[in-house]
Amino acid sequence: MTRIAFTLIGGKSWTGGYNYLLNLLRVITQRHPGVLQPILFFGTDVDPDDARPFQKMEGIKIVSSPLMNMDQRNSNLLKSLILGAPPAIRRLFQTHRVDVLFENAQFYGRNIGVPTIAWIPDFQHRELSHLFSRGAWWKRELGFRAQIHAGRTIMLSSNDARTSCEHYYPNTRDRTHVVRFAVPPSHVPDASEIASVIRTYDLPARYFYLPNQFWQHKNHLLVIDALALLKERGEKVLVVASGKQLDPYRPEHFEKIQARLRSTGVSDQFRMLGLVPYEDIAPLMAGSIALLNPSLFEGWSTTVEEARGLAVPMILSDLPVHREQADGIARFFDRHSAAALAETLLSVWDDPTTLTTTSASARTALLDPVQRFADDFVTLVERVRMQHIGKSKTSK
């Protein structure tokens, strides 16, 4: 078995990254048991709630070490840049016989001692630079440059991201690999579960569901403006939104959303649930008329994959990556036009069957993207390991 090291991604600060790792480990252990041995390195300061889902998974080895604590990140990064790797972490990986390292936001240096795959989720700071402060922009940029300069194999989640990567960083060509993630539904809720969750949140029988964190690029303001246009015409639809109500790059953004709701008077058409338990998302999604994702930018949308897995109809912004991800199983609208979104919402609200005909193909095709995700990831890990072995033999 190839022993591959992971460190915790996200958490309460980035639920998308956290759920990505949880899903990745679940998929590779279920679809390719006995091929990879995932070793997940936690800090001793990890939140027990964050650790618990991983601890329940079969086939995962968990190692707790204070070297991985959050208060060590800056020190580890400094050692990575100056020394080529933090010596103690290099020894930690050696002790646990790590064959391949899966690296995300934390850079472990060009001399970490094991072949490394760097997963870059997206290039939002390049595409939407105006949403970042100068400090936040350079923090992301320098991290990417360090990984690229260290010769990492770059893993991306879409062809759209690959095009951006090779455009902004031409020396990554021949080192980029696309591994599109897919989400198998861990549980398909039945009618009674859906009804129970709908009662919990006191929702009506008909609504659109928007499960995105309230970050500026998620484009909630466009949805509010679309609802306001419909209200002016005497039309009403309901959008139910869940997600963390904070943009870490624009802390004032959520107040802007609340102010727009007050000024347009559509609060009764835009229900905000806050951050809901993950197990409630599938029933909320399955009970909706359609999933709504109006985002101005995505790497590869987890919510789209979850909706695909549940065969939920989708209304998506016209991002190239959305078209790559859901062509044929979603309706698209101009992501800069409130009028276009208003027309789309109203037409589906009046006749939801216009979307259900396409969603039927999603359930039929469900196993293919999930298996492809598992196959592509395992293939990439084995390729990186064998290339490293080949280079080691050549250098002797």
N, C-alpha and C positions, 0 to 999 in steps of 0.2 A: 504493500500500500504506500502511496505517496503521502507524506505527512505535510500538510499545508497549514500555515499559521494565519490566523485572523486576529484582529483586534476589534473591539467594540466600535461600531459606527453609529454616530448620532446619539439617540436617546431622547430625552425630553426636549433637547435643543433642536433636533432634526429627526422627526419621526419617520420621514421618508427613508433616510439612511439606515435607521434602526430596523425598519421593516424589511428593507432590501436584504440586509445581512441575515435576518431571521428566515426569510423565504429562501435565500440562496442555500443556506445550510440544510434546510428541510428538503429542498429539491435534490441536492447532490447525494444526500444520505439515503433518500428513498428511491431515487431513480438509478443510482450507481452504487449500491451498497458494497463495501469491501474494496472499492477502487481508490478512494481518497480517505485519508484520516484527518478530518478537520481538528485543529488544536486552537481553541479560542482563549486568548490571553486577556484576562481581566485585571484591572487594578484592584487593590484591596478596598478602595473607596467606592466601588461600583454600587449603584442603587440596587438594593435587593429586588425591587420590582422589575428593573431592567434585566437582571441576571436570571430571574426565575424561568422565563420561557425557554431559555437556552439550556438551563439545567435539567429541564424535563425532556429534552430531545435525546433520542437514542443515537449512538454512533459519534457523539461529540465529546472530545476530551477538553476539559476546562482547567486552565492553569491560572491561579491568582498570584499576583506579584506586585509589591509596592513600586516596582520599576515602571509599571504601567499606570500609576496614579496620575490624575489630572495635574496635580501640582508639580509633576516631573516633566511635563511636556516641553516646556521652554528649555529646560536643562538638556533634555534628550535631543532636542532639535539643534541646540548649540554644539553639542558633542558630535552630532551627525555632520554638521557643516565643517567643523574644525578638524575633527579626528577621522572623519570618514564613516564613523558609526559610534554609537554609545557602547563602550566596551562591555558593560554589564549586560546590556540587552543582547548583544552578540553572543555572549556566553550563555545567556538564558535560552536562546534559540538553539545553540549547539547542544546544550544539556538535553533538550527535548527532541533532538534529532530532526529538526525542521528541514524539509527538502525544498519547499517553495514558500515564499512569503506573499500574502495578499495585502497590499498597502493602499490605504485611502488617503485621508487628510494628514496623517502623521508620516513624515519623511524620516527613514531610519538610516540614511547615508549610503554613499556609493560603495562602501566596503563592509556592508552588513554581513556578507559571507554566504548568503543564499540567493539564488535567482529570485527576482521579485517582479510581480505583476502589479502595476499601478492602475487602479480603477479610477478614472476621471468621469464623474457623473454627467457633467455638462460644462459649457463655456459661457455661462450667463454673464460673467463679468466682462467678457469681450463683446457679446451681442447686445447687452443692455447696460453698458458701463455707467450710464447716468443714474442708475439705481444704487450705486456703490459709493461710499466715501473713498477718498484717496487711500487711506490706510487699509480699508477692507479690500480694495481693488488690488493693491500691491501684495497684501498677505496671500491672496489666492494666486496671483500671478507668480510670485517668487516660489511658492510651493510647487506649482506646475513645472516651472523652469528647473527647479532642483531635481525633480523626478525625471524629467526629460534628459537633462544633462548627465544624470547618473546612469543612463542607458536602460532605464526600465522598459519592459514590455508594457505597452499602453493598452488597456482594455476599455472599450467604449460600449455604450448601450444601443447605439443606432448608427446607421449610415450617415444620417444628418450630422451627428456629433463627430464622426470620423472625418467628414468633409471639412468641418470647422477646425478640427485639431490639425489636420495637415495643411490647412490654409494659414493658420496663425503660427504654427510651429512646423515649418517644412522639414526639419531634420527628424521628425517622427515617422516619416514615410518608410514603409517596410517594417515598422514596429507597432503599427496599430492593428487591433483585432476587435471586431464587433461581436459582442455576446449579448443578444437581446434577452432581457429577463422577462419571465412570464410568471404568473401567479396562479397556482391551482387553488381552487376554493377549498379551504380546510374543512368547511362545512357549508352546505347549501341549506339556507333556512327554509323551513316549511311555512305554510300559511299561518299556523298558530304562533310561531316565533315572530313572524313579521308583524302580525296584529298586536302582539304583546309589546314589542318595541315601539310601534307607532302610538300605542296607548301611553307608554312611559313618557314620551315626549309631547303628548297631547297634540298629535298631528292629524290633519284630515286625511281622507282616503287618497287624495290626488295631490302630488307635489313633484317638483324637480329637485334632485339632490346634488349639492355642490360640496364635496368633502375635501376642500383645499385649505391649507393654512392661510391665514390672512396676511400674506406677504404682498407687496405692491405689484409684483409681476403676475400674480394670480388673477388680477383683473376683475376683482369684485365690483369696483366702481362702475365698470361697463354694464354689469348685470343690473345694478341699481338704476342706472340711466335708462336701460331698456324697459325695466318695470315702470319707470316714470312715464315713458312714452306710451306704454299701453294704458296706463291710468288716464292719461289725457284723452285717450280715445274711448274711455269707458270700459276698457277690458282689464281683467284681472287674472293673473296666474300666481302660483305660489312657488317660491324657491326656498328650500331649506338648506342652510349652510352650516357645516361643522368644521372644526379645526382650531388650532391654537390662535388666539386673537392677539398676536404680537408679531411684528416684522422686526427681526433683530437688526437689520440694516436701516430701517426707517421706523423707529419706535412710535412716531407720531401718526403713522398711517392708519391705525385702527380708529383713532379719534376722527380722522378724515372720513372714514367710512360711516361712522355714526352720525357725523354732521351732515353727510349727503343724504342719509336716510331721513333725518329730521327735515331737511330743506325740501325734499321731494315728497314727503308724506307717504312713503311706501313701506314703512316698517312692518305693516301687517302682511305684506307680500314677500318680505325677505326675513325669514325666521332664522335667527342665529342660535345654535345649540351649544356653542363652545366646543371644548375638546371632549369628545365622547369616548367611552371605552371602545377599544378596537373590536371587540366581539359584537358591538352594536352596528358597526358600519355595514356589514353584509346585509342584515335585515333592513336597514334604512335604504340601502341601495336597491335591494330586490323589491322593496315595496313602492319605489318611486315610478313615475311615468318614464323618466330617463335620467341617466347621469349627465350632469352638466360640467364641462371643464372649459372655461373661457380664457385660459392662461395665455399670457404673452410669450411665455418661454417654458419649455420642458426639455429634459434630457431624454426620458422615456417614462411615460406617466404610469405610476403604480395604480392610480385610481382607474385608468383605462384598462389596465390588465385585470384588475379585480372585477370590473364590470363585464369584461369579456368572459371571465371565468364563470360568472353568474348568469350569462346571457341577458344582461340588462341593456336596453337600448341606450344610445349615446348621442349627445349633442356636443360637438367639440369645436374649438377655435381652429382656424385654417392654418395652423402651423405645419410646416413640412414634416416634422417628426410625428404629428398626429396623423397625417395622411399615411405616412409610412407604417404607423402602428395599427391603424384602424380603417384603412381604405376598404370600402364595401360593407362595413358593419356600423357606420356612424353617419350622422349628418353634420356637415361643416358650415361655419359662418365666418364672415369677415371679423377678425378679432379686434379691429379698430372701429367697428360700426355698431353703435347701440341700436340703430334702426334695423340692421340686418339680424341681430340677435332677437329683437322684439318680434319680428315677423316669424322667425324660426320657432320661438317659444310658443307663440299663439297658434301657429299651424299644428304643432304637435299636441298642444293642450286641447285643441278642438277635435283632433283625430289622431290619437296615439298609435293607431294601427299603421300609420305611415312609416313608423320606425320598427315595429315588431317584425316585419317581414325580413329585414336584414339581420336582426339579432339572432334569429334561429340558427344561422350559420356559425355563430360564435360558439355555441355549445358543441356542435359537431366537430369544430376544429380545435377544441380546447386542448386535447392531449398533445397535439402536434407542437405548438409553441412551448409548452412546458418541457416536453422531452427534448426539443431542440435546445432549449436553454441549458438543461443538464448536460447534454452531449457536447455542446460547444464549449462550456466551461471546463469540463473534464479534459477535452481534447487540448485546449489551450494550456492547462496546467501541465499535462504530460509533455507537450511540445517544449515548453519552457524548461522543464526539468531535463529532458534529453539533450537539448541544445547546450545546457550548462555542463552536463556530463561530457558531451563531445568536446567542448572547449577545454575542459580540465584535462582530458586525455591528450589533446593536441599540445597543450602547454608543457606537458611532462617530457 
